[in-house]
Amino acid sequence: MKPVSTTVQAAPRVGFAPQTLRVWRSQGVGPSFCKLSANRVVYREEDLESWLASKVRTSTADPGPGRAA
């Protein structure tokens, strides 16, 4: 099995507070996660890496994929 992280463990890896990840989950944004039960959420290593990779930009003017400049 591949490594997973709790919200508290994942937060510093992506540079945000655990509460930010919780809010993003309710809004449907942020890294993908696995909901194991009503009160148990984990993040897979590959999902954190993929989400971070999707945020790479070459310029502060670069709005990212699918967004108008």
C-alpha positions as CSV (number, residue, x, y, z in Angstrom):
1,M,0.0,0.0,0.0
2,K,1.2,3.5,-0.8
3,P,1.6,6.0,2.0
4,V,-1.3,8.2,3.1
5,S,-1.3,11.4,5.2
6,T,-3.9,12.8,7.6
7,T,-5.1,16.4,7.1
8,V,-2.6,17.5,9.8
9,Q,0.2,15.7,8.1
10,A,-0.6,16.8,4.6
11,A,-1.1,20.5,5.4
12,P,2.6,21.5,5.9
13,R,3.5,19.4,2.8
14,V,1.3,21.7,0.6
15,G,2.0,24.9,2.6
16,F,-1.4,25.5,4.1
17,A,-3.1,25.1,7.4
18,P,-5.1,22.0,8.2
19,Q,-8.3,24.1,8.4
20,T,-7.7,25.4,4.9
21,L,-7.7,21.8,3.6
22,R,-10.9,21.1,5.5
23,V,-12.6,24.2,4.0
24,W,-11.3,23.3,0.5
25,R,-12.8,19.8,0.8
26,S,-16.2,21.2,1.5
27,Q,-15.8,23.6,-1.5
28,G,-14.6,20.9,-3.8
29,V,-11.2,22.4,-4.4
30,G,-7.6,21.5,-3.3
31,P,-5.9,18.1,-3.5
32,S,-8.0,15.0,-4.0
33,F,-8.6,13.0,-0.8
34,C,-10.0,9.6,0.4
35,K,-12.9,9.6,2.8
36,L,-12.5,6.4,4.7
37,S,-15.4,7.0,7.1
38,A,-17.6,9.9,8.3
39,N,-14.7,11.2,10.4
40,R,-11.6,9.8,8.6
41,V,-10.0,11.6,5.7
42,V,-6.5,10.8,4.3
43,Y,-4.5,12.1,1.3
44,R,-2.6,9.8,-1.0
45,E,1.0,10.8,-1.7
46,E,0.4,10.7,-5.5
47,D,-2.6,13.0,-5.1
48,L,-0.6,15.6,-3.2
49,E,2.2,15.5,-5.7
50,S,-0.2,15.7,-8.6
51,W,-2.0,18.7,-7.1
52,L,1.3,20.5,-6.4
53,A,2.4,19.8,-10.0
54,S,-0.8,21.3,-11.3
55,K,0.2,24.6,-9.6
56,V,3.5,25.1,-11.3
57,R,3.7,28.3,-13.2
58,T,6.5,30.0,-15.2
59,S,5.3,33.6,-14.5
60,T,3.2,35.4,-12.0
61,A,1.1,36.5,-15.0
62,D,0.4,32.8,-15.9
63,P,-3.2,32.1,-14.9
64,G,-2.8,28.4,-15.4
65,P,-4.5,25.9,-17.6
66,G,-8.0,26.7,-18.8
67,R,-8.0,30.3,-17.5
68,A,-7.9,33.4,-19.6
69,A,-4.9,35.7,-19.3
